[in-house]
Amino acid sequence: MNFIFDLDGTICFKGKPVTKKIMDTLKELEQNGHQVIFASARPIRDLLPVIDQHFHSATLIGGNGSLISRNGKIAFLRAFSSEQVAAMKQIIKMYNAAYLIDGDWNYAYTGDPMHPIKANLDPDNLAEQVQLEKLNEVVKILILQSADQGKVAAEAEALGLRVHRHHGEDIVDISPPGIDKWTAIQQAGISEGEYIAFGNDANDIEMLRHAKYAVRIGEQEELIGYAHVDIPLDDACEQTIVDSLEDIAAGRVFVHS
């Protein structure tokens, strides 16, 4: 079976790497013939530092589905068109927006140096911070602050772009049209009902919707109705995740057909 995991707020917390206890459990899944995949809003560059190096060559979905890495190399990339980038530049200017914009590897950043996003940005210095004009491809846009985040989101949606507003954060997360984690899962050769999914936020809805068995971490209301079981985000969360994985792998949980 394929096991697909969101990262932040699902199996890693407060920007820290996934714990050894969870990673060891994921390695056991792999040793028992299952495939482990990570599907994150993070670009591949920022996904690598929070997972064990053992999984760096695994199938990694980044940028909410705009990037797929296999065997340590980018195997799929879906970027904004030049017209869409130009339109977003106008929106950024109109609303005096601060941003993190990702290319396939490098990035452009104009946000506050103390913004929480900055602490998780390229912690291993794998990439370069460049001017937006220097990015050959743009795969993801985060509007960190602006004169009106609601209007920025509406303007981006009017362009046909995929927009998410993250739970608990006043951030507008923008992806190319038709891109989400579920489209990337299909691009990776996995069909509906062929995987187990763990997620915690609105950008995980489509991934959970099409899973054979879906687990919601925390209490994000937008995910109600998309998961078969909930795991509370409490002091026992890590152990509950491990127990749940062991139960699913051992067939002790009824996985819907």
Beta strands, then each sheet from edge to edge (+ up, - down):
strand 1: 2-5
strand 2: 35-39
strand 3: 60-62
strand 4: 67-70
strand 5: 73-77
strand 6: 98-102
strand 7: 107-109
strand 8: 140-145
strand 9: 162-165
strand 10: 172-175
strand 11: 195-199
strand 12: 213-217
strand 13: 229-231
sheet 1: 5+ 4- 3+ 2+ 1+ 11+ 12+ 13+
sheet 2: 7+ 6- 8+ 10- 9+
end
